[in-house]
Amino acid sequence: MTEILTPLIEQRADPHIYRHSDGYYYFTASVPQYDRIELRRADSIAGLADAQTVDVWHKPETGPYSELVWAPELHFNQGAWYVYFAAAPSREIKHKLFQHRMYAIRNTNANPLIGEWEFMGQIDTGIDTFCLDATTFEHDGVLYYLWAQKDVAIEGNSNLYIAPMATPWQLAGPPVMLSKPEFDWEIRGFWVNEGPSVLKRNGKIFISYSASATDENYAMGLLWADDSADLLDPAAWTKSPEPVFATCYEHGIYGPGHNSFTTAGDGDGVLLVYHARTYTEIVGDPLWNPDRHTFVKPLRWDAQGMPVFGRSSTL
């Protein structure tokens, strides 16, 4: 029997780990109940496993963001903490999709596990369709918003979009599509591009993302552009025709994806944070199965300065 590798944190999907200038690692993820935003922090990656969890926001009982709180990410933008997340008005599926929209909350305290969180409202992209999985990054003095959204004219659940931000909760320009599901490995079960995450290294900006259904078909792809390029020009981006990280039957890790990147303890190495399952016999819809666990492993680099994700494994 193949040994099952140990997750860092069990039953936490869509994991996001951010190392702040205070030296702490901050963790958030989708909880199985999809009803709240949970944070924890520690002075090491390993310490996150047993760190105290703090519920900083709960969904209301009714309203446009009262169900299915998905994929929160914690960012420190322009002097304040922000959590970006998606939520829906109900669990009803319309036109083959849930009805998620994207929202933000803000905390000006130095420690985001304490202090007051302010609801900043919906982040309006100018497209009124299913959207989720927002992340932010800064480059050359510009704050960018990167997310997944449905275009009714394009086959599938979601494509990847980018836009500059006027404030950490408002866009400054129209969405620009960078990628859509098109390759065989992106359309297994569902046509999906989602869960983008940004890494800047070796003169390039890399965007990892996830594709296909959330079972063992889930896999990760990669886009990249020169860091001197116009990031709002789709032609500046190159897309890998093959997945860069996928199910590893030898290691017993299935459907790795929805990743984030963080720095290693030495401050130089990059760690890949992702969720995956440790079995394939899922009963019912994979969305309601709680056993997507958080894993962490070192990211490697090849001679050309490109990231090497390797096979699914842990530190």
C-alpha positions in Angstrom: 0.0 0.0 0.0 1.3 3.5 -0.9 2.0 5.6 2.2 -0.4 8.5 2.6 1.5 11.7 3.1 0.5 13.9 6.1 -1.5 17.1 5.6 -0.4 20.2 7.5 -4.1 21.0 8.3 -6.9 18.6 7.7 -10.3 19.6 6.2 -9.2 23.0 5.0 -9.6 23.6 1.3 -8.5 26.6 -0.8 -5.6 27.3 1.6 -3.9 30.7 1.7 -0.8 31.3 3.8 0.8 34.8 4.0 4.0 35.7 5.8 3.8 39.3 7.0 6.6 41.7 7.9 5.9 41.0 11.6 7.4 37.5 11.1 4.2 35.6 11.5 2.6 33.2 9.1 -1.2 33.8 8.6 -3.5 31.1 7.4 -7.1 31.1 6.1 -9.1 28.7 4.0 -12.6 27.4 3.2 -14.1 25.6 6.2 -16.3 22.6 5.5 -19.4 24.4 6.7 -18.8 27.3 4.3 -20.3 29.6 7.0 -17.5 31.9 8.2 -14.0 33.3 7.8 -11.4 31.7 10.1 -7.8 33.0 10.7 -4.9 31.6 12.5 -1.2 32.7 12.9 2.1 31.2 14.0 5.8 32.0 13.9 6.4 28.9 11.7 4.6 26.9 9.0 4.5 23.9 11.3 3.1 26.0 14.1 0.0 26.8 12.0 -1.3 23.2 12.5 -2.0 23.7 16.2 -2.5 27.4 16.2 -5.6 28.9 17.8 -8.3 29.5 15.3 -10.2 32.8 15.4 -13.5 33.3 13.6 -13.4 36.9 12.3 -16.6 37.0 10.3 -19.8 35.0 10.1 -22.2 35.0 7.2 -25.6 36.6 7.9 -28.7 34.5 8.0 -30.2 36.1 4.9 -29.1 38.3 2.0 -26.8 38.3 -1.0 -23.8 36.9 0.9 -25.5 34.6 3.3 -24.5 31.2 1.9 -21.4 29.3 0.8 -18.5 31.4 1.9 -15.7 30.2 -0.3 -11.9 30.7 -0.7 -11.0 33.6 1.6 -7.6 35.2 1.2 -5.9 37.5 3.6 -3.8 40.3 2.2 -2.1 43.4 3.7 -2.8 46.2 1.2 -2.1 49.9 1.7 -1.7 49.8 5.4 -4.7 47.6 6.3 -5.7 43.9 6.3 -8.2 42.7 3.8 -10.0 39.4 3.4 -11.3 38.8 -0.1 -13.9 36.0 -0.4 -16.9 34.9 -2.4 -20.4 34.1 -1.1 -23.9 33.4 -2.5 -27.5 34.4 -1.6 -28.5 30.8 -1.5 -27.5 27.3 -2.5 -29.7 27.5 -5.6 -28.1 26.7 -8.9 -29.2 28.9 -11.8 -27.9 28.4 -15.4 -25.8 25.5 -14.1 -24.0 27.6 -11.6 -24.2 28.9 -8.0 -24.7 32.7 -7.7 -21.5 33.8 -6.0 -20.2 37.3 -6.0 -17.0 38.7 -4.5 -16.7 40.7 -1.3 -14.1 42.3 1.0 -13.7 43.0 4.7 -11.1 45.2 6.3 -9.2 45.4 9.6 -6.8 48.3 10.5 -5.4 46.6 13.6 -1.8 45.5 13.4 -2.9 42.0 14.3 -5.8 40.8 12.1 -6.9 38.2 14.7 -8.0 41.0 17.0 -9.7 44.4 16.3 -12.8 45.1 14.3 -13.5 43.9 10.8 -15.4 46.2 8.6 -17.6 44.9 5.7 -16.5 46.8 2.6 -19.1 45.5 0.3 -19.1 43.8 -3.1 -16.2 44.1 -5.4 -18.0 45.0 -8.6 -16.2 43.8 -11.8 -18.7 45.3 -14.2 -19.9 41.8 -15.1 -22.9 40.5 -13.2 -22.1 36.8 -13.2 -20.8 34.0 -11.0 -17.3 35.0 -9.7 -14.9 33.9 -7.0 -11.3 33.2 -5.9 -10.0 36.7 -5.9 -6.4 37.5 -5.0 -4.4 40.7 -5.2 -0.7 41.6 -5.9 1.3 44.8 -6.3 3.7 45.4 -9.2 5.4 48.6 -10.2 3.3 50.6 -7.8 0.0 49.3 -9.1 -2.3 47.1 -7.1 -3.9 44.4 -9.2 -7.0 42.2 -8.7 -7.0 38.7 -10.2 -10.0 36.4 -10.1 -12.3 33.8 -11.8 -15.6 34.7 -13.4 -18.2 33.3 -15.8 -18.6 34.9 -19.3 -22.0 33.8 -20.7 -20.5 33.8 -24.2 -17.8 31.3 -23.3 -18.2 27.7 -22.5 -17.6 26.7 -18.9 -17.8 27.8 -15.3 -15.1 30.5 -15.2 -12.2 32.2 -16.8 -9.3 34.2 -15.3 -9.4 38.0 -15.3 -7.1 40.8 -14.1 -7.8 44.5 -13.5 -6.0 47.4 -11.7 -7.5 48.6 -8.4 -8.4 52.2 -7.4 -8.6 51.1 -3.8 -8.1 47.7 -2.2 -11.9 47.2 -2.6 -12.6 48.9 -5.9 -11.4 48.3 -9.5 -9.9 51.1 -11.6 -10.5 49.5 -15.0 -12.4 46.9 -16.9 -11.6 43.2 -16.6 -9.1 41.7 -19.0 -9.4 38.0 -19.6 -6.0 36.1 -19.4 -7.1 32.5 -19.7 -10.1 30.2 -20.4 -10.6 26.5 -20.2 -9.4 25.1 -23.5 -7.1 22.1 -23.0 -8.3 18.6 -22.3 -6.9 18.6 -18.7 -8.9 21.9 -18.0 -12.3 20.5 -18.9 -12.6 17.2 -17.1 -15.9 17.1 -15.3 -16.3 20.9 -15.6 -14.7 23.6 -17.8 -12.9 25.6 -15.1 -10.1 28.1 -14.7 -10.1 29.3 -11.1 -8.0 29.8 -7.9 -5.2 32.0 -9.3 -2.2 32.8 -7.2 0.8 35.1 -8.1 4.5 34.6 -7.6 7.2 37.1 -8.7 10.6 35.6 -9.2 13.5 35.5 -11.8 12.3 38.5 -13.8 8.9 37.0 -14.4 5.4 37.1 -12.9 3.8 33.7 -12.6 0.1 32.9 -12.2 -0.8 29.4 -11.1 -4.4 28.4 -11.3 -6.6 25.3 -11.0 -8.8 23.5 -13.6 -11.4 20.8 -14.0 -13.7 19.3 -11.4 -12.7 19.2 -7.7 -12.2 15.4 -7.6 -9.0 13.6 -8.7 -9.2 15.5 -12.0 -8.4 18.8 -10.4 -5.0 20.0 -11.6 -2.9 23.1 -11.7 -1.8 25.2 -14.7 0.6 28.1 -15.2 0.7 31.5 -16.9 3.7 33.8 -17.0 4.8 37.2 -18.3 8.0 39.2 -18.1 7.9 41.6 -15.2 8.5 44.5 -17.6 5.5 43.6 -19.7 2.1 45.3 -19.7 0.2 42.9 -17.4 -3.1 44.1 -18.8 -2.2 42.9 -22.3 -3.3 39.2 -22.8 -0.6 38.8 -25.4 2.1 39.4 -22.8 1.1 36.1 -21.1 2.3 32.6 -22.0 0.1 29.6 -21.0 1.5 26.2 -20.4 -0.3 23.6 -22.6 0.2 21.0 -19.9 -0.6 20.9 -16.2 2.2 21.7 -13.9 0.8 19.8 -10.9 -1.7 16.9 -10.8 -2.8 13.8 -9.1 0.0 11.5 -8.0 -1.3 7.9 -7.5 2.1 6.8 -6.2 1.9 9.2 -3.3 -1.8 8.8 -2.8 -2.5 12.5 -3.3 -5.5 13.3 -5.5 -6.7 16.5 -7.1 -4.1 19.0 -5.9 -5.0 22.6 -6.5 -6.3 26.0 -5.4 -2.8 26.9 -4.2 -1.0 29.9 -2.7 2.7 30.7 -2.4 4.5 31.8 0.7 8.2 32.2 1.8 10.2 29.7 3.6 11.7 30.4 7.0 15.0 31.5 5.4 13.0 34.3 3.6 14.3 33.2 0.2 12.8 29.8 -0.6 9.3 29.5 -1.9 6.7 27.2 -0.4 3.8 25.8 -2.4 0.6 25.6 -0.4 -2.3 23.6 -1.8 -5.2 21.4 -1.0 -5.7 17.8 -2.0 -7.5 14.6 -1.1 -6.1 11.3 0.1 -8.7 9.0 -1.4 -10.7 8.9 -4.6 -13.9 7.1 -3.4 -15.9 10.2 -2.8 -19.6 9.7 -2.0 -21.9 12.2 -3.7 -20.9 15.6 -5.0 -17.1 16.3 -4.3 -18.1 19.9 -3.3 -19.7 18.7 -0.1 -17.0 16.2 0.9 -14.9 17.8 3.7 -11.7 15.9 3.1 -9.7 18.4 1.1 -6.6 18.9 3.3 -3.9 21.6 3.3 -0.4 20.5 2.2 2.8 22.4 1.9 6.0 21.6 0.0 9.1 23.4 -1.3 8.9 24.8 -4.9 11.9 24.1 -7.0 13.4 25.9 -10.0 14.9 24.8 -13.3 17.9 26.3 -15.1 15.7 28.7 -17.1 14.2 30.1 -13.9 10.9 28.4 -14.2 9.1 26.9 -11.2 9.2 23.1 -10.9 6.1 21.9 -8.9 7.1 18.2 -9.0 4.8 15.5 -7.8 2.3 15.9 -5.0 4.3 15.6 -1.8 4.9 17.4 1.5 7.9 19.1 3.1 
